[in-house]
Structure formats: C-alpha cells, structure tokens
Amino acid sequence: MDKNEKSVSSLGNALKLLNLFTMNEPEWSLVDLSDELDVGSSTIYRLTNTLIHEGFLVRDPFTKLYRLGSSLLQMGQYIITSFDICEISPPILEKLVQETGETAHLSILEGNKTIYLQVFECSNYINIFTHIGKKNPVHCTSTGQIILAYQNEERINSVIDEGLPAYSKCTITDPSIFKQRLKQIRSQGYTFNKDELNMGVSAIAAPVKSDSGKVEFSVSIAGPNSRINISNEQTLSKLVMNAASELSIKLARSSVK
C-alpha cells in the first residue's frame, strides 16, 4: 500500500471511529474501539491521539474512556446554520408545540436515514429518543416516510434495496406493502406513524415543499400513543400540515431575496 492509499485508509478508519459515538454509547475504551472496527490497537491509539490533538475526541483521565470533543460541536453548529430553513423555522415550530402540546421537529433526508435539524420540546416532555443530529431509519419513521413518499421511484427502490429491517413488531418490512404505504402518504399529504420505530410512540409528519414541489425537509410532532392517536389524528395532522405549508411559503420567499 502506497502513501496515498494509507492516508485514505486512515481517514476512513477515523471517520468510522467517530461514527461509533452516539447518545446511547457516548464513551468508548481503546480496546472496544479496536474490537468494533477490527483494527489493531496500535492503529487505534494513533488515530485517537490525532483526533484528540484536533479537538475531535477527549479522553477522561480517570476512566481512560474516549468521548467526542468540542470541534465536532462547532462543526455541527456550522452545518445547522448553513441551512436557511433553520433560521426561518423556529417560530413556526414553537407555535406548533403550543398548538399540539407535543415535541416538534424539523428533519432532512440523508441516504437511508433522516436527521433531526431542530427539536423543540413540549412542556410535558417524555423521552421519545429525539435530539438534534440524531439519525433514524427512513422506512419506519414519520419524518422519513413523508420525505421518501415524494421522491422518485429510483430513490424509493434504493432505500428498499438496502433493506427494511424490523425495529418493532409494527415495522413494515414487506417492499410491496411499503410502496403502497408511501402512495397513501403522498395522497393524503401527511403520515401518521404508530409504534413503527419505538413501541408506545406515535408521530405525525408533513412535507416542506419548494416552489417546484421538491421535498427535502419535513415537519413532525411525536409523543406517547395516549396523546397522539386515531381519535385526534385529523386535528393534529391539520396543524402539522399548516406548519409545513407556512414553512414552505417562507422558505420560498427567502430564496428569491
């Protein structure tokens, strides 16, 4: 392997290493990093030292465990603020929280995942496993399903080809049923998702459309089944669709300035 190939390999390992850190697993030991990536401990040691030097990792002097550093926090803020929609959406999402009493989100599609760009929590918040930057699968989330429903057939098939794994007993795993679900979602203009990712959690999402009808973002609310259910689906879905429509209009206006 020549010098350039080694550099690419090291970069790839460094990125894979950083992607291991999540809200559920915020700290890792050197041994666990080595085992998870199937890379020698000496290589991991060099990578972590470089990442620490650049501020992407920190190492607890007592536990010897690694966690993400402040450089990633700064980069995350840069990424979020680079989306014009993030400057426009806060008052709309805050209003949606007040109207529905539920946590509101702004999401974007990336690959076969959706990412929360903004999260506005309600006053009677319960843990529904959402936070800014969190990635969720497309096929079993309201945020993913609503965006995917407005993509072309090739894009939809690419998600299906990567698999529709079950995250709960209610996850749709059959490709034909999933495609029918997307057609229904597009027809009604919103999606109501119950227990498909996490049991006990329901969500409603609507698309944010550009002037051309392209959908890249979604607005959603999520909460316990006791508060979001079939009895108030119509009322809540109208509020979510209104918020998404308002955001679509304001985003279009900002793009022509």
C-alpha positions in Angstrom: 0.0 0.0 0.0 1.5 3.4 -1.1 1.4 6.6 1.0 -1.8 7.9 -0.6 -3.6 4.6 0.0 -2.5 4.6 3.6 -3.8 8.2 4.1 -7.2 7.3 2.6 -7.4 4.2 4.8 -6.5 6.2 7.9 -9.1 8.8 7.1 -11.7 6.1 6.6 -10.9 4.5 9.9 -11.0 7.8 11.7 -14.5 8.6 10.3 -15.8 5.1 11.2 -14.4 5.6 14.7 -16.2 9.0 15.1 -19.4 7.5 13.9 -19.3 4.9 16.7 -20.1 7.6 19.3 -23.8 8.1 19.9 -26.2 9.2 22.6 -26.6 5.6 23.6 -22.9 4.9 23.5 -21.2 8.2 24.2 -17.9 6.7 25.6 -15.6 4.0 24.3 -12.4 2.4 25.5 -9.4 1.8 23.3 -9.9 -1.9 23.4 -13.6 -1.7 22.4 -12.8 0.7 19.6 -10.2 -1.7 18.3 -12.6 -4.7 18.5 -15.6 -2.8 16.9 -13.6 -1.6 14.0 -11.5 -4.7 13.7 -8.3 -2.6 13.6 -5.2 -3.1 15.6 -4.9 -1.3 19.0 -1.7 0.5 17.9 -3.5 1.9 14.9 -6.5 3.0 17.1 -4.1 4.5 19.5 -2.5 6.7 16.8 -5.9 7.7 15.4 -7.3 8.7 18.8 -4.2 10.7 19.6 -4.6 12.6 16.3 -8.3 13.2 16.9 -7.6 14.4 20.5 -5.0 16.8 19.2 -7.5 18.2 16.7 -10.3 18.5 19.3 -12.5 15.8 17.9 -12.0 13.5 20.9 -11.3 13.9 24.5 -10.0 11.2 26.9 -11.2 11.1 30.5 -8.0 11.0 32.7 -9.7 8.8 35.3 -11.8 6.3 33.3 -9.5 6.4 30.3 -12.6 6.4 28.1 -12.9 8.5 24.9 -15.8 10.8 24.1 -16.5 13.4 21.4 -14.7 16.7 21.6 -15.8 20.3 21.1 -14.6 20.6 17.5 -17.5 18.4 16.4 -19.9 20.6 18.3 -18.7 23.6 16.5 -18.9 21.8 13.1 -22.4 20.7 14.0 -23.5 24.3 14.6 -21.9 25.4 11.3 -23.8 22.6 9.4 -27.2 23.5 11.0 -26.8 27.3 10.5 -25.8 26.6 6.8 -29.4 25.6 6.1 -31.5 28.8 5.5 -34.6 26.9 6.8 -33.1 26.7 10.3 -33.3 30.5 10.5 -36.9 30.6 9.4 -38.4 27.6 11.2 -38.0 28.3 15.0 -41.2 30.5 15.4 -43.2 28.0 13.3 -42.1 25.0 15.3 -42.6 26.8 18.6 -46.1 27.6 17.6 -46.7 24.0 16.6 -45.6 22.9 20.0 -48.0 25.3 21.6 -50.9 24.2 19.4 -50.3 20.5 19.8 -48.7 20.2 23.1 -46.1 17.8 21.6 -42.4 17.9 20.7 -41.9 19.3 17.2 -39.0 18.5 14.7 -37.5 19.7 11.5 -35.8 16.9 9.6 -33.8 16.2 6.4 -33.2 13.1 4.4 -29.7 11.8 4.1 -29.1 8.5 2.4 -31.4 6.0 4.1 -31.6 8.0 7.3 -33.4 11.1 8.4 -31.6 13.6 10.6 -33.2 16.0 13.1 -32.0 19.5 12.3 -34.1 21.1 15.0 -36.1 19.8 18.0 -38.4 21.9 20.1 -39.6 20.1 23.2 -43.0 20.4 24.8 -43.6 21.3 28.5 -45.0 17.8 29.3 -42.0 16.1 27.6 -41.3 12.4 27.9 -38.3 10.6 26.5 -39.1 9.8 22.9 -35.5 9.4 21.8 -35.1 12.6 19.8 -32.3 15.2 19.8 -30.6 17.4 17.2 -28.4 15.4 14.9 -30.0 12.1 15.7 -30.3 9.8 12.7 -33.3 7.5 12.3 -34.1 4.9 9.6 -36.3 6.2 6.8 -38.7 3.4 6.4 -40.2 3.3 9.9 -40.3 7.0 10.9 -42.9 9.6 10.0 -40.1 12.1 9.1 -38.5 9.6 6.7 -41.7 8.2 5.2 -43.1 11.6 4.4 -40.0 12.8 2.6 -39.5 9.5 0.8 -43.1 9.5 -0.4 -42.3 12.5 -2.6 -39.1 11.0 -4.1 -38.8 9.3 -7.5 -39.1 5.5 -8.0 -35.4 5.1 -8.2 -34.8 6.8 -4.9 -37.5 4.7 -3.2 -36.1 1.5 -4.6 -32.6 2.3 -3.4 -33.9 2.5 0.2 -35.8 -0.7 -0.2 -32.8 -2.4 -1.7 -30.8 -1.6 1.4 -33.4 -3.5 3.4 -36.4 -2.8 5.6 -35.3 -4.2 9.0 -37.8 -4.5 11.8 -37.3 -2.1 14.7 -40.6 -3.2 16.3 -43.4 -5.7 15.6 -45.2 -2.9 13.8 -42.4 -2.0 11.3 -43.3 -2.5 7.7 -40.7 -4.9 6.2 -42.5 -6.0 3.0 -41.4 -3.9 0.0 -44.8 -4.1 -1.8 -46.7 -3.0 1.4 -44.2 -0.3 2.0 -44.6 1.1 -1.5 -48.4 1.1 -1.0 -47.9 3.0 2.2 -45.9 5.6 0.5 -48.6 6.1 -2.2 -51.2 6.5 0.6 -49.0 9.1 2.4 -48.5 11.1 -0.7 -52.2 11.1 -1.5 -53.2 12.3 2.0 -50.3 14.8 2.4 -49.2 13.6 5.8 -48.2 10.4 7.6 -49.4 9.0 10.9 -46.9 6.6 12.4 -47.6 4.4 15.4 -45.1 2.0 17.1 -43.1 1.5 13.9 -39.8 2.6 15.4 -40.4 2.6 19.1 -43.4 0.9 20.8 -45.6 3.4 22.6 -44.6 6.3 20.4 -46.7 7.9 17.7 -45.8 10.7 15.2 -47.3 12.8 12.5 -45.2 14.4 9.7 -45.9 16.7 6.7 -43.6 17.7 3.8 -41.9 21.0 3.4 -42.1 21.7 -0.4 -40.0 24.0 -2.6 -41.6 26.1 -5.4 -41.0 23.2 -7.8 -42.7 20.7 -5.5 -39.4 19.1 -4.4 -39.4 17.8 -0.8 -36.1 17.8 1.2 -37.4 18.6 4.7 -40.3 17.5 6.9 -42.1 18.9 9.9 -43.3 16.5 12.6 -44.6 16.0 16.1 -44.0 13.0 18.3 -45.3 11.8 21.6 -46.9 8.9 23.5 -49.7 6.9 22.0 -52.0 8.2 24.7 -51.7 11.7 23.4 -51.3 11.1 19.6 -53.8 8.5 18.3 -56.6 7.9 15.9 -59.0 10.0 17.9 -57.1 13.2 17.3 -55.2 12.3 14.1 -57.2 14.6 11.9 -56.9 17.6 14.2 -53.2 17.2 14.8 -52.4 16.4 11.2 -54.0 19.6 10.0 -51.9 21.6 12.5 -48.7 19.8 11.3 -49.6 20.3 7.6 -50.3 24.0 8.3 -46.9 24.4 9.9 -45.2 22.7 7.0 -47.1 24.8 4.5 -46.2 28.0 6.3 -42.6 27.0 6.3 -42.7 26.1 2.6 -44.0 29.6 1.8 -41.5 31.4 3.9 -38.6 29.3 2.6 -39.7 30.1 -1.0 -39.8 33.8 -0.2 -36.3 33.8 1.4 -34.8 32.0 -1.7 -35.8 34.9 -4.0 -34.4 37.7 -1.9 
